[in-house]
């Protein structure tokens, strides 16, 4: 059985320093992406009225029309 060869290291830095350097680069990249895409809304001047948002989110929603039609069709198909 032949053992696979070791992959060559990209740098001659000690392993701990190399891992730390890669972690710092990853954290910096994630921070830049988060600030770019998720930090602030696109239009800061746009606001929704709180009452309409609460009413929309907390109100009871009627069942979709497809469910009601499905129940009506199943009732019609059953023999009397």
mmCIF file of the N, C-alpha and C atoms, coordinates in Angstrom:
data_MODEL
# 
_entry.id   MODEL 
# 
loop_
_atom_site.group_PDB 
_atom_site.id 
_atom_site.type_symbol 
_atom_site.label_atom_id 
_atom_site.label_alt_id 
_atom_site.label_comp_id 
_atom_site.label_asym_id 
_atom_site.label_entity_id 
_atom_site.label_seq_id 
_atom_site.pdbx_PDB_ins_code 
_atom_site.Cartn_x 
_atom_site.Cartn_y 
_atom_site.Cartn_z 
_atom_site.occupancy 
_atom_site.B_iso_or_equiv 
_atom_site.pdbx_formal_charge 
_atom_site.auth_seq_id 
_atom_site.auth_comp_id 
_atom_site.auth_asym_id 
_atom_site.auth_atom_id 
_atom_site.pdbx_PDB_model_num 
ATOM 1   N N  . UNK A 1 1  ? 0.844   -1.174 0.000  1.00 0.00 ? 1  UNK A N  1 
ATOM 2   C CA . UNK A 1 1  ? 0.000   0.000  0.000  1.00 0.00 ? 1  UNK A CA 1 
ATOM 3   C C  . UNK A 1 1  ? 0.889   1.236  0.000  1.00 0.00 ? 1  UNK A C  1 
ATOM 4   N N  . UNK A 1 2  ? 0.605   2.154  -0.902 1.00 0.00 ? 2  UNK A N  1 
ATOM 5   C CA . UNK A 1 2  ? 1.444   3.339  -1.061 1.00 0.00 ? 2  UNK A CA 1 
ATOM 6   C C  . UNK A 1 2  ? 0.775   4.528  -0.383 1.00 0.00 ? 2  UNK A C  1 
ATOM 7   N N  . UNK A 1 3  ? 1.514   5.245  0.447  1.00 0.00 ? 3  UNK A N  1 
ATOM 8   C CA . UNK A 1 3  ? 0.991   6.406  1.146  1.00 0.00 ? 3  UNK A CA 1 
ATOM 9   C C  . UNK A 1 3  ? 0.977   7.613  0.212  1.00 0.00 ? 3  UNK A C  1 
ATOM 10  N N  . UNK A 1 4  ? -0.061  8.442  0.299  1.00 0.00 ? 4  UNK A N  1 
ATOM 11  C CA . UNK A 1 4  ? -0.087  9.633  -0.560 1.00 0.00 ? 4  UNK A CA 1 
ATOM 12  C C  . UNK A 1 4  ? 0.981   10.640 -0.133 1.00 0.00 ? 4  UNK A C  1 
ATOM 13  N N  . UNK A 1 5  ? 1.475   11.378 -1.107 1.00 0.00 ? 5  UNK A N  1 
ATOM 14  C CA . UNK A 1 5  ? 2.488   12.391 -0.818 1.00 0.00 ? 5  UNK A CA 1 
ATOM 15  C C  . UNK A 1 5  ? 1.858   13.588 -0.124 1.00 0.00 ? 5  UNK A C  1 
ATOM 16  N N  . UNK A 1 6  ? 2.646   14.262 0.685  1.00 0.00 ? 6  UNK A N  1 
ATOM 17  C CA . UNK A 1 6  ? 2.164   15.479 1.342  1.00 0.00 ? 6  UNK A CA 1 
ATOM 18  C C  . UNK A 1 6  ? 2.040   16.593 0.314  1.00 0.00 ? 6  UNK A C  1 
ATOM 19  N N  . UNK A 1 7  ? 1.007   17.395 0.490  1.00 0.00 ? 7  UNK A N  1 
ATOM 20  C CA . UNK A 1 7  ? 0.856   18.559 -0.378 1.00 0.00 ? 7  UNK A CA 1 
ATOM 21  C C  . UNK A 1 7  ? 1.872   19.617 0.033  1.00 0.00 ? 7  UNK A C  1 
ATOM 22  N N  . UNK A 1 8  ? 2.441   20.322 -0.921 1.00 0.00 ? 8  UNK A N  1 
ATOM 23  C CA . UNK A 1 8  ? 3.423   21.361 -0.556 1.00 0.00 ? 8  UNK A CA 1 
ATOM 24  C C  . UNK A 1 8  ? 2.734   22.532 0.142  1.00 0.00 ? 8  UNK A C  1 
ATOM 25  N N  . UNK A 1 9  ? 3.409   23.104 1.117  1.00 0.00 ? 9  UNK A N  1 
ATOM 26  C CA . UNK A 1 9  ? 2.884   24.271 1.832  1.00 0.00 ? 9  UNK A CA 1 
ATOM 27  C C  . UNK A 1 9  ? 3.008   25.492 0.939  1.00 0.00 ? 9  UNK A C  1 
ATOM 28  N N  . UNK A 1 10 ? 2.045   26.392 1.041  1.00 0.00 ? 10 UNK A N  1 
ATOM 29  C CA . UNK A 1 10 ? 2.066   27.585 0.202  1.00 0.00 ? 10 UNK A CA 1 
ATOM 30  C C  . UNK A 1 10 ? 3.023   28.637 0.741  1.00 0.00 ? 10 UNK A C  1 
ATOM 31  N N  . UNK A 1 11 ? 3.200   28.661 2.049  1.00 0.00 ? 11 UNK A N  1 
ATOM 32  C CA . UNK A 1 11 ? 4.128   29.624 2.655  1.00 0.00 ? 11 UNK A CA 1 
ATOM 33  C C  . UNK A 1 11 ? 5.114   28.879 3.543  1.00 0.00 ? 11 UNK A C  1 
ATOM 34  N N  . UNK A 1 12 ? 6.148   29.569 3.933  1.00 0.00 ? 12 UNK A N  1 
ATOM 35  C CA . UNK A 1 12 ? 7.131   28.974 4.830  1.00 0.00 ? 12 UNK A CA 1 
ATOM 36  C C  . UNK A 1 12 ? 6.915   29.431 6.271  1.00 0.00 ? 12 UNK A C  1 
ATOM 37  N N  . UNK A 1 13 ? 5.740   30.026 6.534  1.00 0.00 ? 13 UNK A N  1 
ATOM 38  C CA . UNK A 1 13 ? 5.424   30.471 7.887  1.00 0.00 ? 13 UNK A CA 1 
ATOM 39  C C  . UNK A 1 13 ? 5.101   29.275 8.771  1.00 0.00 ? 13 UNK A C  1 
ATOM 40  N N  . UNK A 1 14 ? 5.269   29.421 10.077 1.00 0.00 ? 14 UNK A N  1 
ATOM 41  C CA . UNK A 1 14 ? 4.836   28.347 10.978 1.00 0.00 ? 14 UNK A CA 1 
ATOM 42  C C  . UNK A 1 14 ? 3.332   28.114 10.848 1.00 0.00 ? 14 UNK A C  1 
ATOM 43  N N  . UNK A 1 15 ? 2.903   26.903 11.135 1.00 0.00 ? 15 UNK A N  1 
ATOM 44  C CA . UNK A 1 15 ? 1.517   26.517 10.912 1.00 0.00 ? 15 UNK A CA 1 
ATOM 45  C C  . UNK A 1 15 ? 0.552   27.392 11.718 1.00 0.00 ? 15 UNK A C  1 
ATOM 46  N N  . UNK A 1 16 ? 0.869   27.698 12.959 1.00 0.00 ? 16 UNK A N  1 
ATOM 47  C CA . UNK A 1 16 ? -0.001  28.533 13.791 1.00 0.00 ? 16 UNK A CA 1 
ATOM 48  C C  . UNK A 1 16 ? -0.169  29.929 13.216 1.00 0.00 ? 16 UNK A C  1 
ATOM 49  N N  . UNK A 1 17 ? 0.905   30.504 12.709 1.00 0.00 ? 17 UNK A N  1 
ATOM 50  C CA . UNK A 1 17 ? 0.849   31.836 12.107 1.00 0.00 ? 17 UNK A CA 1 
ATOM 51  C C  . UNK A 1 17 ? 0.033   31.801 10.823 1.00 0.00 ? 17 UNK A C  1 
ATOM 52  N N  . UNK A 1 18 ? 0.207   30.751 10.047 1.00 0.00 ? 18 UNK A N  1 
ATOM 53  C CA . UNK A 1 18 ? -0.528  30.629 8.789  1.00 0.00 ? 18 UNK A CA 1 
ATOM 54  C C  . UNK A 1 18 ? -2.036  30.495 9.053  1.00 0.00 ? 18 UNK A C  1 
ATOM 55  N N  . UNK A 1 19 ? -2.411  29.691 10.028 1.00 0.00 ? 19 UNK A N  1 
ATOM 56  C CA . UNK A 1 19 ? -3.829  29.532 10.375 1.00 0.00 ? 19 UNK A CA 1 
ATOM 57  C C  . UNK A 1 19 ? -4.395  30.842 10.894 1.00 0.00 ? 19 UNK A C  1 
ATOM 58  N N  . UNK A 1 20 ? -3.654  31.535 11.750 1.00 0.00 ? 20 UNK A N  1 
ATOM 59  C CA . UNK A 1 20 ? -4.113  32.822 12.281 1.00 0.00 ? 20 UNK A CA 1 
ATOM 60  C C  . UNK A 1 20 ? -4.298  33.832 11.157 1.00 0.00 ? 20 UNK A C  1 
ATOM 61  N N  . UNK A 1 21 ? -3.366  33.886 10.239 1.00 0.00 ? 21 UNK A N  1 
ATOM 62  C CA . UNK A 1 21 ? -3.455  34.806 9.115  1.00 0.00 ? 21 UNK A CA 1 
ATOM 63  C C  . UNK A 1 21 ? -4.700  34.512 8.263  1.00 0.00 ? 21 UNK A C  1 
ATOM 64  N N  . UNK A 1 22 ? -4.961  33.245 7.986  1.00 0.00 ? 22 UNK A N  1 
ATOM 65  C CA . UNK A 1 22 ? -6.142  32.884 7.204  1.00 0.00 ? 22 UNK A CA 1 
ATOM 66  C C  . UNK A 1 22 ? -7.430  33.226 7.943  1.00 0.00 ? 22 UNK A C  1 
ATOM 67  N N  . UNK A 1 23 ? -7.477  33.026 9.260  1.00 0.00 ? 23 UNK A N  1 
ATOM 68  C CA . UNK A 1 23 ? -8.665  33.379 10.035 1.00 0.00 ? 23 UNK A CA 1 
ATOM 69  C C  . UNK A 1 23 ? -8.912  34.877 10.022 1.00 0.00 ? 23 UNK A C  1 
ATOM 70  N N  . UNK A 1 24 ? -7.847  35.669 10.134 1.00 0.00 ? 24 UNK A N  1 
ATOM 71  C CA . UNK A 1 24 ? -7.998  37.126 10.099 1.00 0.00 ? 24 UNK A CA 1 
ATOM 72  C C  . UNK A 1 24 ? -8.537  37.567 8.743  1.00 0.00 ? 24 UNK A C  1 
ATOM 73  N N  . UNK A 1 25 ? -8.025  36.966 7.664  1.00 0.00 ? 25 UNK A N  1 
ATOM 74  C CA . UNK A 1 25 ? -8.500  37.309 6.320  1.00 0.00 ? 25 UNK A CA 1 
ATOM 75  C C  . UNK A 1 25 ? -9.975  36.923 6.155  1.00 0.00 ? 25 UNK A C  1 
ATOM 76  N N  . UNK A 1 26 ? -10.364 35.747 6.658  1.00 0.00 ? 26 UNK A N  1 
ATOM 77  C CA . UNK A 1 26 ? -11.766 35.322 6.559  1.00 0.00 ? 26 UNK A CA 1 
ATOM 78  C C  . UNK A 1 26 ? -12.686 36.238 7.344  1.00 0.00 ? 26 UNK A C  1 
ATOM 79  N N  . UNK A 1 27 ? -12.294 36.605 8.558  1.00 0.00 ? 27 UNK A N  1 
ATOM 80  C CA . UNK A 1 27 ? -13.123 37.493 9.380  1.00 0.00 ? 27 UNK A CA 1 
ATOM 81  C C  . UNK A 1 27 ? -13.265 38.855 8.702  1.00 0.00 ? 27 UNK A C  1 
ATOM 82  N N  . UNK A 1 28 ? -12.183 39.364 8.130  1.00 0.00 ? 28 UNK A N  1 
ATOM 83  C CA . UNK A 1 28 ? -12.249 40.648 7.432  1.00 0.00 ? 28 UNK A CA 1 
ATOM 84  C C  . UNK A 1 28 ? -13.181 40.558 6.221  1.00 0.00 ? 28 UNK A C  1 
ATOM 85  N N  . UNK A 1 29 ? -13.109 39.480 5.482  1.00 0.00 ? 29 UNK A N  1 
ATOM 86  C CA . UNK A 1 29 ? -13.963 39.312 4.307  1.00 0.00 ? 29 UNK A CA 1 
ATOM 87  C C  . UNK A 1 29 ? -15.437 39.193 4.706  1.00 0.00 ? 29 UNK A C  1 
ATOM 88  N N  . UNK A 1 30 ? -15.725 38.420 5.744  1.00 0.00 ? 30 UNK A N  1 
ATOM 89  C CA . UNK A 1 30 ? -17.105 38.284 6.214  1.00 0.00 ? 30 UNK A CA 1 
ATOM 90  C C  . UNK A 1 30 ? -17.637 39.619 6.714  1.00 0.00 ? 30 UNK A C  1 
ATOM 91  N N  . UNK A 1 31 ? -16.803 40.392 7.411  1.00 0.00 ? 31 UNK A N  1 
ATOM 92  C CA . UNK A 1 31 ? -17.222 41.701 7.902  1.00 0.00 ? 31 UNK A CA 1 
ATOM 93  C C  . UNK A 1 31 ? -17.537 42.648 6.748  1.00 0.00 ? 31 UNK A C  1 
ATOM 94  N N  . UNK A 1 32 ? -16.702 42.667 5.739  1.00 0.00 ? 32 UNK A N  1 
ATOM 95  C CA . UNK A 1 32 ? -16.944 43.530 4.579  1.00 0.00 ? 32 UNK A CA 1 
ATOM 96  C C  . UNK A 1 32 ? -18.236 43.124 3.871  1.00 0.00 ? 32 UNK A C  1 
ATOM 97  N N  . UNK A 1 33 ? -18.452 41.830 3.691  1.00 0.00 ? 33 UNK A N  1 
ATOM 98  C CA . UNK A 1 33 ? -19.681 41.374 3.043  1.00 0.00 ? 33 UNK A CA 1 
ATOM 99  C C  . UNK A 1 33 ? -20.910 41.715 3.877  1.00 0.00 ? 33 UNK A C  1 
ATOM 100 N N  . UNK A 1 34 ? -20.825 41.550 5.182  1.00 0.00 ? 34 UNK A N  1 
ATOM 101 C CA . UNK A 1 34 ? -21.962 41.862 6.053  1.00 0.00 ? 34 UNK A CA 1 
ATOM 102 C C  . UNK A 1 34 ? -22.284 43.354 6.016  1.00 0.00 ? 34 UNK A C  1 
ATOM 103 N N  . UNK A 1 35 ? -21.259 44.195 6.082  1.00 0.00 ? 35 UNK A N  1 
ATOM 104 C CA . UNK A 1 35 ? -21.488 45.639 6.034  1.00 0.00 ? 35 UNK A CA 1 
ATOM 105 C C  . UNK A 1 35 ? -22.035 46.066 4.674  1.00 0.00 ? 35 UNK A C  1 
ATOM 106 N N  . UNK A 1 36 ? -21.587 45.412 3.615  1.00 0.00 ? 36 UNK A N  1 
ATOM 107 C CA . UNK A 1 36 ? -22.013 45.780 2.274  1.00 0.00 ? 36 UNK A CA 1 
ATOM 108 C C  . UNK A 1 36 ? -23.465 45.399 2.007  1.00 0.00 ? 36 UNK A C  1 
ATOM 109 N N  . UNK A 1 37 ? -23.857 44.198 2.396  1.00 0.00 ? 37 UNK A N  1 
ATOM 110 C CA . UNK A 1 37 ? -25.164 43.695 1.987  1.00 0.00 ? 37 UNK A CA 1 
ATOM 111 C C  . UNK A 1 37 ? -26.236 43.699 3.068  1.00 0.00 ? 37 UNK A C  1 
ATOM 112 N N  . UNK A 1 38 ? -25.865 43.679 4.354  1.00 0.00 ? 38 UNK A N  1 
ATOM 113 C CA . UNK A 1 38 ? -26.862 43.485 5.391  1.00 0.00 ? 38 UNK A CA 1 
ATOM 114 C C  . UNK A 1 38 ? -26.906 44.571 6.451  1.00 0.00 ? 38 UNK A C  1 
ATOM 115 N N  . UNK A 1 39 ? -26.108 45.596 6.369  1.00 0.00 ? 39 UNK A N  1 
ATOM 116 C CA . UNK A 1 39 ? -26.000 46.549 7.464  1.00 0.00 ? 39 UNK A CA 1 
ATOM 117 C C  . UNK A 1 39 ? -27.176 47.519 7.528  1.00 0.00 ? 39 UNK A C  1 
ATOM 118 N N  . UNK A 1 40 ? -27.544 48.129 6.431  1.00 0.00 ? 40 UNK A N  1 
ATOM 119 C CA . UNK A 1 40 ? -28.532 49.197 6.458  1.00 0.00 ? 40 UNK A CA 1 
ATOM 120 C C  . UNK A 1 40 ? -29.547 48.993 5.341  1.00 0.00 ? 40 UNK A C  1 
ATOM 121 N N  . UNK A 1 41 ? -30.773 49.474 5.567  1.00 0.00 ? 41 UNK A N  1 
ATOM 122 C CA . UNK A 1 41 ? -31.747 49.399 4.472  1.00 0.00 ? 41 UNK A CA 1 
ATOM 123 C C  . UNK A 1 41 ? -31.328 50.292 3.314  1.00 0.00 ? 41 UNK A C  1 
ATOM 124 N N  . UNK A 1 42 ? -31.779 49.945 2.150  1.00 0.00 ? 42 UNK A N  1 
ATOM 125 C CA . UNK A 1 42 ? -31.385 50.697 0.961  1.00 0.00 ? 42 UNK A CA 1 
ATOM 126 C C  . UNK A 1 42 ? -31.950 52.112 0.981  1.00 0.00 ? 42 UNK A C  1 
ATOM 127 N N  . UNK A 1 43 ? -33.197 52.250 1.371  1.00 0.00 ? 43 UNK A N  1 
ATOM 128 C CA . UNK A 1 43 ? -33.838 53.562 1.413  1.00 0.00 ? 43 UNK A CA 1 
ATOM 129 C C  . UNK A 1 43 ? -34.143 53.900 2.874  1.00 0.00 ? 43 UNK A C  1 
ATOM 130 N N  . UNK A 1 44 ? -33.316 54.713 3.481  1.00 0.00 ? 44 UNK A N  1 
ATOM 131 C CA . UNK A 1 44 ? -33.461 55.023 4.903  1.00 0.00 ? 44 UNK A CA 1 
ATOM 132 C C  . UNK A 1 44 ? -34.686 55.893 5.181  1.00 0.00 ? 44 UNK A C  1 
ATOM 133 N N  . UNK A 1 45 ? -35.142 56.651 4.211  1.00 0.00 ? 45 UNK A N  1 
ATOM 134 C CA . UNK A 1 45 ? -36.260 57.559 4.420  1.00 0.00 ? 45 UNK A CA 1 
ATOM 135 C C  . UNK A 1 45 ? -37.614 56.845 4.404  1.00 0.00 ? 45 UNK A C  1 
ATOM 136 N N  . UNK A 1 46 ? -37.665 55.616 3.931  1.00 0.00 ? 46 UNK A N  1 
ATOM 137 C CA . UNK A 1 46 ? -38.931 54.897 3.837  1.00 0.00 ? 46 UNK A CA 1 
ATOM 138 C C  . UNK A 1 46 ? -39.257 54.233 5.168  1.00 0.00 ? 46 UNK A C  1 
ATOM 139 N N  . UNK A 1 47 ? -40.459 54.492 5.680  1.00 0.00 ? 47 UNK A N  1 
ATOM 140 C CA . UNK A 1 47 ? -40.899 53.880 6.921  1.00 0.00 ? 47 UNK A CA 1 
ATOM 141 C C  . UNK A 1 47 ? -42.332 53.413 6.758  1.00 0.00 ? 47 UNK A C  1 
ATOM 142 N N  . UNK A 1 48 ? -42.657 52.327 7.421  1.00 0.00 ? 48 UNK A N  1 
ATOM 143 C CA . UNK A 1 48 ? -44.012 51.796 7.399  1.00 0.00 ? 48 UNK A CA 1 
ATOM 144 C C  . UNK A 1 48 ? -44.724 52.236 8.668  1.00 0.00 ? 48 UNK A C  1 
ATOM 145 N N  . UNK A 1 49 ? -46.015 52.567 8.599  1.00 0.00 ? 49 UNK A N  1 
ATOM 146 C CA . UNK A 1 49 ? -46.764 52.884 9.807  1.00 0.00 ? 49 UNK A CA 1 
ATOM 147 C C  . UNK A 1 49 ? -46.848 51.650 10.708 1.00 0.00 ? 49 UNK A C  1 
ATOM 148 N N  . UNK A 1 50 ? -46.552 51.839 11.986 1.00 0.00 ? 50 UNK A N  1 
ATOM 149 C CA . UNK A 1 50 ? -46.479 50.721 12.919 1.00 0.00 ? 50 UNK A CA 1 
ATOM 150 C C  . UNK A 1 50 ? -47.831 50.023 13.042 1.00 0.00 ? 50 UNK A C  1 
ATOM 151 N N  . UNK A 1 51 ? -48.916 50.780 13.074 1.00 0.00 ? 51 UNK A N  1 
ATOM 152 C CA . UNK A 1 51 ? -50.236 50.182 13.238 1.00 0.00 ? 51 UNK A CA 1 
ATOM 153 C C  . UNK A 1 51 ? -50.606 49.262 12.079 1.00 0.00 ? 51 UNK A C  1 
ATOM 154 N N  . UNK A 1 52 ? -50.310 49.654 10.869 1.00 0.00 ? 52 UNK A N  1 
ATOM 155 C CA . UNK A 1 52 ? -50.657 48.804 9.729  1.00 0.00 ? 52 UNK A CA 1 
ATOM 156 C C  . UNK A 1 52 ? -49.803 47.535 9.705  1.00 0.00 ? 52 UNK A C  1 
ATOM 157 N N  . UNK A 1 53 ? -48.554 47.642 10.127 1.00 0.00 ? 53 UNK A N  1 
ATOM 158 C CA . UNK A 1 53 ? -47.698 46.462 10.181 1.00 0.00 ? 53 UNK A CA 1 
ATOM 159 C C  . UNK A 1 53 ? -48.213 45.497 11.247 1.00 0.00 ? 53 UNK A C  1 
ATOM 160 N N  . UNK A 1 54 ? -48.555 46.028 12.429 1.00 0.00 ? 54 UNK A N  1 
ATOM 161 C CA . UNK A 1 54 ? -49.089 45.173 13.490 1.00 0.00 ? 54 UNK A CA 1 
ATOM 162 C C  . UNK A 1 54 ? -50.388 44.511 13.055 1.00 0.00 ? 54 UNK A C  1 
ATOM 163 N N  . UNK A 1 55 ? -51.270 45.269 12.413 1.00 0.00 ? 55 UNK A N  1 
ATOM 164 C CA . UNK A 1 55 ? -52.545 44.721 11.978 1.00 0.00 ? 55 UNK A CA 1 
ATOM 165 C C  . UNK A 1 55 ? -52.329 43.608 10.957 1.00 0.00 ? 55 UNK A C  1 
ATOM 166 N N  . UNK A 1 56 ? -51.417 43.816 10.035 1.00 0.00 ? 56 UNK A N  1 
ATOM 167 C CA . UNK A 1 56 ? -51.163 42.825 8.990  1.00 0.00 ? 56 UNK A CA 1 
ATOM 168 C C  . UNK A 1 56 ? -50.543 41.546 9.557  1.00 0.00 ? 56 UNK A C  1 
ATOM 169 N N  . UNK A 1 57 ? -49.621 41.703 10.508 1.00 0.00 ? 57 UNK A N  1 
ATOM 170 C CA . UNK A 1 57 ? -48.909 40.540 11.037 1.00 0.00 ? 57 UNK A CA 1 
ATOM 171 C C  . UNK A 1 57 ? -49.701 39.795 12.105 1.00 0.00 ? 57 UNK A C  1 
ATOM 172 N N  . UNK A 1 58 ? -50.536 40.483 12.845 1.00 0.00 ? 58 UNK A N  1 
ATOM 173 C CA . UNK A 1 58 ? -51.242 39.855 13.957 1.00 0.00 ? 58 UNK A CA 1 
ATOM 174 C C  . UNK A 1 58 ? -52.683 39.482 13.644 1.00 0.00 ? 58 UNK A C  1 
ATOM 175 N N  . UNK A 1 59 ? -53.182 39.853 12.485 1.00 0.00 ? 59 UNK A N  1 
ATOM 176 C CA . UNK A 1 59 ? -54.570 39.536 12.159 1.00 0.00 ? 59 UNK A CA 1 
ATOM 177 C C  . UNK A 1 59 ? -54.688 38.092 11.694 1.00 0.00 ? 59 UNK A C  1 
ATOM 178 N N  . UNK A 1 60 ? -55.887 37.545 11.862 1.00 0.00 ? 60 UNK A N  1 
ATOM 179 C CA . UNK A 1 60 ? -56.157 36.182 11.415 1.00 0.00 ? 60 UNK A CA 1 
ATOM 180 C C  . UNK A 1 60 ? -56.332 36.173 9.903  1.00 0.00 ? 60 UNK A C  1 
ATOM 181 N N  . UNK A 1 61 ? -55.624 35.309 9.238  1.00 0.00 ? 61 UNK A N  1 
ATOM 182 C CA . UNK A 1 61 ? -55.712 35.228 7.783  1.00 0.00 ? 61 UNK A CA 1 
ATOM 183 C C  . UNK A 1 61 ? -56.701 34.133 7.405  1.00 0.00 ? 61 UNK A C  1 
ATOM 184 N N  . UNK A 1 62 ? -57.641 34.417 6.518  1.00 0.00 ? 62 UNK A N  1 
ATOM 185 C CA . UNK A 1 62 ? -58.577 33.378 6.082  1.00 0.00 ? 62 UNK A CA 1 
ATOM 186 C C  . UNK A 1 62 ? -57.833 32.311 5.282  1.00 0.00 ? 62 UNK A C  1 
ATOM 187 N N  . UNK A 1 63 ? -58.376 31.086 5.235  1.00 0.00 ? 63 UNK A N  1 
ATOM 188 C CA . UNK A 1 63 ? -57.694 30.033 4.470  1.00 0.00 ? 63 UNK A CA 1 
ATOM 189 C C  . UNK A 1 63 ? -57.673 30.379 2.990  1.00 0.00 ? 63 UNK A C  1 
ATOM 190 N N  . UNK A 1 64 ? -56.681 29.901 2.278  1.00 0.00 ? 64 UNK A N  1 
ATOM 191 C CA . UNK A 1 64 ? -56.601 30.182 0.840  1.00 0.00 ? 64 UNK A CA 1 
ATOM 192 C C  . UNK A 1 64 ? -57.818 29.622 0.106  1.00 0.00 ? 64 UNK A C  1 
ATOM 193 N N  . UNK A 1 65 ? -58.160 30.221 -1.022 1.00 0.00 ? 65 UNK A N  1 
ATOM 194 C CA . UNK A 1 65 ? -59.338 29.821 -1.799 1.00 0.00 ? 65 UNK A CA 1 
ATOM 195 C C  . UNK A 1 65 ? -59.205 28.400 -2.316 1.00 0.00 ? 65 UNK A C  1 
ATOM 196 N N  . UNK A 1 66 ? -57.995 27.950 -2.610 1.00 0.00 ? 66 UNK A N  1 
ATOM 197 C CA . UNK A 1 66 ? -57.796 26.601 -3.142 1.00 0.00 ? 66 UNK A CA 1 
ATOM 198 C C  . UNK A 1 66 ? -58.246 25.553 -2.125 1.00 0.00 ? 66 UNK A C  1 
ATOM 199 N N  . UNK A 1 67 ? -58.027 25.780 -0.847 1.00 0.00 ? 67 UNK A N  1 
ATOM 200 C CA . UNK A 1 67 ? -58.430 24.829 0.191  1.00 0.00 ? 67 UNK A CA 1 
ATOM 201 C C  . UNK A 1 67 ? -59.941 24.750 0.262  1.00 0.00 ? 67 UNK A C  1 
ATOM 202 N N  . UNK A 1 68 ? -60.613 25.891 0.185  1.00 0.00 ? 68 UNK A N  1 
ATOM 203 C CA . UNK A 1 68 ? -62.072 25.913 0.236  1.00 0.00 ? 68 UNK A CA 1 
ATOM 204 C C  . UNK A 1 68 ? -62.644 25.183 -0.968 1.00 0.00 ? 68 UNK A C  1 
ATOM 205 N N  . UNK A 1 69 ? -62.122 25.405 -2.157 1.00 0.00 ? 69 UNK A N  1 
ATOM 206 C CA . UNK A 1 69 ? -62.600 24.735 -3.359 1.00 0.00 ? 69 UNK A CA 1 
ATOM 207 C C  . UNK A 1 69 ? -62.374 23.237 -3.257 1.00 0.00 ? 69 UNK A C  1 
ATOM 208 N N  . UNK A 1 70 ? -61.236 22.826 -2.703 1.00 0.00 ? 70 UNK A N  1 
ATOM 209 C CA . UNK A 1 70 ? -60.927 21.405 -2.565 1.00 0.00 ? 70 UNK A CA 1 
ATOM 210 C C  . UNK A 1 70 ? -61.955 20.734 -1.657 1.00 0.00 ? 70 UNK A C  1 
ATOM 211 N N  . UNK A 1 71 ? -62.335 21.387 -0.583 1.00 0.00 ? 71 UNK A N  1 
ATOM 212 C CA . UNK A 1 71 ? -63.328 20.827 0.327  1.00 0.00 ? 71 UNK A CA 1 
ATOM 213 C C  . UNK A 1 71 ? -64.683 20.738 -0.372 1.00 0.00 ? 71 UNK A C  1 
ATOM 214 N N  . UNK A 1 72 ? -65.050 21.747 -1.151 1.00 0.00 ? 72 UNK A N  1 
ATOM 215 C CA . UNK A 1 72 ? -66.322 21.720 -1.864 1.00 0.00 ? 72 UNK A CA 1 
ATOM 216 C C  . UNK A 1 72 ? -66.353 20.575 -2.881 1.00 0.00 ? 72 UNK A C  1 
ATOM 217 N N  . UNK A 1 73 ? -65.263 20.367 -3.605 1.00 0.00 ? 73 UNK A N  1 
ATOM 218 C CA . UNK A 1 73 ? -65.217 19.304 -4.600 1.00 0.00 ? 73 UNK A CA 1 
ATOM 219 C C  . UNK A 1 73 ? -65.302 17.944 -3.946 1.00 0.00 ? 73 UNK A C  1 
ATOM 220 N N  . UNK A 1 74 ? -64.629 17.762 -2.816 1.00 0.00 ? 74 UNK A N  1 
ATOM 221 C CA . UNK A 1 74 ? -64.675 16.459 -2.161 1.00 0.00 ? 74 UNK A CA 1 
ATOM 222 C C  . UNK A 1 74 ? -66.072 16.186 -1.617 1.00 0.00 ? 74 UNK A C  1 
ATOM 223 N N  . UNK A 1 75 ? -66.794 17.206 -1.196 1.00 0.00 ? 75 UNK A N  1 
ATOM 224 C CA . UNK A 1 75 ? -68.160 17.018 -0.701 1.00 0.00 ? 75 UNK A CA 1 
ATOM 225 C C  . UNK A 1 75 ? -69.084 16.638 -1.843 1.00 0.00 ? 75 UNK A C  1 
ATOM 226 N N  . UNK A 1 76 ? -68.874 17.175 -3.046 1.00 0.00 ? 76 UNK A N  1 
ATOM 227 C CA . UNK A 1 76 ? -69.710 16.880 -4.198 1.00 0.00 ? 76 UNK A CA 1 
ATOM 228 C C  . UNK A 1 76 ? -69.476 15.477 -4.727 1.00 0.00 ? 76 UNK A C  1 
ATOM 229 N N  . UNK A 1 77 ? -68.258 14.965 -4.587 1.00 0.00 ? 77 UNK A N  1 
ATOM 230 C CA . UNK A 1 77 ? -67.917 13.673 -5.139 1.00 0.00 ? 77 UNK A CA 1 
ATOM 231 C C  . UNK A 1 77 ? -68.429 12.525 -4.294 1.00 0.00 ? 77 UNK A C  1 
ATOM 232 N N  . UNK A 1 78 ? -68.742 12.734 -3.049 1.00 0.00 ? 78 UNK A N  1 
ATOM 233 C CA . UNK A 1 78 ? -69.191 11.661 -2.181 1.00 0.00 ? 78 UNK A CA 1 
ATOM 234 C C  . UNK A 1 78 ? -70.641 11.305 -2.518 1.00 0.00 ? 78 UNK A C  1 
ATOM 235 N N  . UNK A 1 79 ? -70.934 10.028 -2.661 1.00 0.00 ? 79 UNK A N  1 
ATOM 236 C CA . UNK A 1 79 ? -72.309 9.621  -2.958 1.00 0.00 ? 79 UNK A CA 1 
ATOM 237 C C  . UNK A 1 79 ? -73.208 9.807  -1.744 1.00 0.00 ? 79 UNK A C  1 
ATOM 238 N N  . UNK A 1 80 ? -74.473 10.101 -1.993 1.00 0.00 ? 80 UNK A N  1 
ATOM 239 C CA . UNK A 1 80 ? -75.417 10.321 -0.898 1.00 0.00 ? 80 UNK A CA 1 
ATOM 240 C C  . UNK A 1 80 ? -76.067 9.055  -0.440 1.00 0.00 ? 80 UNK A C  1 
# 
